[in-house]
Amino acid sequence: MVIVILGPTAVGKTKLSVELAKRLDGEIINADSTQIYQDLNIATAKVTEEEKEQIPHHLFDIKTVTEEYSVSDYQKDARKQIEDCMKRGKVPILVGGTGLYIKAALYDYQFAPTSYKGDYQGISTEDLFQQLHQIYPDTKIHPHNRKRIERALDYYHETHQVLEEKEKAQNLLYPTLFIGLTCDRKQLYERINHRVEDMVQAGLLEEAKAIYETKIRTKAIMTPIGYKELFPYFEGTKSLEDCLEEIKKDSRHYAKRQYTFFNHQLPVHWITVDFHDFSHTVEEAVQWVLENTKK
């Protein structure tokens, strides 16, 4: 049995994963695309050594920020870790907020390679999305996800087929339980705002400044929320207050997109988090897992 703990940012996934691993003899497998990389710690809310509580954690810090790492790479690595845990009698617990990583690892998800690469320079993301919408009005790709929009257009131009239809995956490769953590939207946004402030206290500015000064601008650096938003502050073109507000806003928007993906793509059992007494949330999750493992 594989257990997945998912949900939007700042909802308590790390804490629940460690508690479940202790109770169910599990090991944790990262399912967050930004926590794959070394040296990206505070903005990505990466689990600390103290938080791990000696539970084995896999697929954290496995790449440098200059190395490429694709969903296809993750699919291979995650399945290897899942099967290794199972062979040793451990419960694999996938934890993270990157829905595509989770789906690629657990479903018969087929990638659609393409050699075609269109020239989209100078075309706005909005216009590219309109092109895609004309080709496939039912597209579920987010209008702001430029990289995925370009990939879908490339695939269509080369094959005259729709990428999302090609990538549809319905069959789970392993018996899996999906636990989603959620809370009131207003409460979630407040937690996101507070977490950004906590990150600043924990050294976010120093971490982001060190990254800024490397002049490395790979996908690993530019994808996470919390680094690139501070670059204008280091350049002297925006105030720190404005940059931090941008981080909070982008984090809230990302949480919305996470909910959309999880609700449309995965059979999630949602648990409302009790932030006043998190042990209630742990007990609810454990009981649900035990009840559904017997079925």
N, C-alpha and C positions, 0 to 999 in steps of 0.2 A: 504493500500500500504506500502510495506517495501522498503526502499532505502538502498543500499549497497555502501559504498565507500571503494574501495580497490586500491591496487597498491604496488609497491616496497617500500622498506624503503627509508626515506628521501625525499619523493615527495610531502608532504603537506596534507596528509589525515586528520590529526587532525584539522588543520585550516579550511579546507573545511567543515568538519562535523559540527563544531560549527556554521559556517555561515549558512549552510543549516538548521540546527535545529532552528536557530533564525528566518529564513525566512518562514519555513514551519511548525512551531509549533511542532518540533520533540524532541525526546529524544535519547540519544546515547547509544548504546550497544557495548561493547568491543568485537572485533573479532580478538584479538591478544593473542596467547597462553602464551606469557611471561608476559603480563600485568595483568593476573589473580592474580599474586602473590604479596603479601606485601613485602615491603623493596627492591624491584627490580625496581628502578625508572629511573636512568640516562641512563644506557646502553639500557634499553628497550624503551627509549624515551616516557615514560608514560606521559599522559596529566597532567599538573599542575592545581592546583586550580584556578590560575589566568587565564590560557588558557580556562578553562571550561566556563567562563563568566556566571556562575549561571545556565547553562544548565544541567539538570539531566543526570548523567552518570551512567551506570549500568555494573556490572560484572568486575569492577576493584578492585584489592586488596581484593579478597574474600577468598583467601587461603594463608596459610603460606607456606614457602619453604619446609617444612617437610611433607606436605600433598600431597597425590596423587590426580591428577585431569586428567581425560581422555577426549577424544573427545566425548565419549558417555555422560559424565557428562555435558560437555558444551552444547551438543545438547538439553538436558532436560532444563538446566538453560536458554539458549538463547530463546528457544521457549516459556518458561514461561514469560520472559520479553517482547517478541514481542507481545504476546497475551494480556498481561497486558496493554501495551501501547495502543494497538488498542481499548481495552475496554474503556479506558479513553479519546479516541479521539485524541491521539497523534500519530505522525508519527515515527515508529521505524527506526532508522538509524544505521545499523551495520557498524562498522568502524574497519579496521585492515588488516593485511597482511597474516593471516593464512588461506590459501585457504580451507583446510580441515575443519576447524571450520565453515566457511561460508557455505560450501556445506552441511555439516551435519545438520546445523540448518535449512536450507531453503528447502532442497530437501527430498524426501522419502528415505533417506539414511539409509540402514540397516546394522547393525554391525554384523560381523561374529565371534562369540566367539569361542575360542578353548581351550581345556585343555592340548593339546600337547605342550611341550616345548623342542625343540631340544638343544643339547649341541654344541654350535658354538664357544666355547672358543678355541683360537689358530688358527681359520680360518679367513683369511683376509676378509674385506668387499668386495674386488674385486672378490675373489673366491666365496663368497656367492652370489654375484650378477650374476656370471656366472652360478651357479646352478639354480637360478631363471630364468635366460634367457633361459636356456635349457628347462625348464618346460613350460615357456610362453614367446616366443620370442617377443610378442607385448607389453610386460610390459612397463608401463609408470612410474614405480617407479624409483626415481633417484638413480644412481649407488652408491652414497655416503650416502644414507639414510638407514643406517644399521638396525635401529630398525624396520622400515617398511619391509625391505627385510626379516628379521628374522620372522616377523609376517606372511608374505606371505608364506614362506617355512613351518612354523608350520601348517598353515591352509591347505596347500596342502598335507602334510604328514598325517594329520588326516582325511581329507575328500576326497582327490584326486580330488578336485575342485580348480579353480583359484580364489584367493581372489578378484582380481580386477573385475572379472565378477560378483561375488556375490555382490559386493558393488556398482555396477553401479546404479546410481539414475538419473532418467530423469524427474520426475515430481516435479514441484515446489509446495510447500504447501501453499504459500501465493503469491498474486500478488507482483512482485518484479522488481525493476529497479536496474541494476548494473552499477555503474559509476566507471571507472578506471582512475586514474591519471597517466600520463606518461610524459616523456620528452626525449630529445636526450640522447642516452646512455652515451656519453662522459660527458655531463652536469650532468647526474645522478651520475656518478662515482666521479666527482669533488665534488658534494654536499655530497656524503657519506664520502669522505675524510675530508671535512671541518667539517662535523657534529661530526666525531670522535674527532677532535681537540677541538671543542666546548664542547663536553662532558667532556674532560679532564679539561677544564677551569671551568666547572660546578661542578667538584668534583668526576669524575669517579674513579680516583685512590683511593680516600678515601672510596668510596662506595664498590669498589671491594676488598680493603684490609680488610674491616670489614667482608665481606662475606668469604674471604679466611681464616680469623682467626677463624671463627666458626667451620671449618673443616666439615661442611655439604656439601655433594656432591650428592644431589638428582637431579632428572631430572630437577627440577625447576631451580637449580643453573647451571647445566652443559649444558642446552639447549640454553639459550640466548647467543648471540654473544656480548662479551665485558667484561665478568668476567673470564671465564676459560683461555682465551688467556693471561690474565695478571698474572696468577698464577706463571708461570716460572720467571717472574720479581721479584715477592715477594720471590721466593725461591733462587734468585740469579743466575739462570742458563741461563737467557736471558736478553738482554738489554731492556730498556723501549721502545726505538725506534723500535726494532724488534717486540715487542709484539703489539705495536700500528699498525704497518704495517700489522700484522696478522689479527687484528680486521678489518682493512680497506679491506683487501683481502677477508676475509670470508664474510663481508657484501656485497661486490660486487658479489660474487658467489651466495649468498642467493637471491639477487635481480634478478639474472638470473633465478633461480629456481622458484621464485614467478611469473615472467612473463610466464614461461612455463606452470605452473599450471593454471593460470588465462585464458590464451589463449586457452588451451585445454579443460578446464572443465566448464567454465562459460560464459554466453552470455554478455560479457562486452561491454559497450559503452565507448570508450577511449576518454579522453579529454587531450590535450597537455597543460601543466601548463604554465601560463605566470608568471614567478617568478618576473618580473619587476613590474607588476601591477596585484596582485592576485585577485583583484576585477573582472577582466575580466574572470578569471577562475570560480569564484563564479557565475557570471551572466550566463555564458554558461551552467553551471550545473543546475542552477535554471530553466532556460528556457527549457532545455531538459526534466527535470522532469515534468514541467507543461504541455508541449506538449504531453508527453507520458502518463500522468495521464488522459488526456481527451479521449484517444483512447479507 
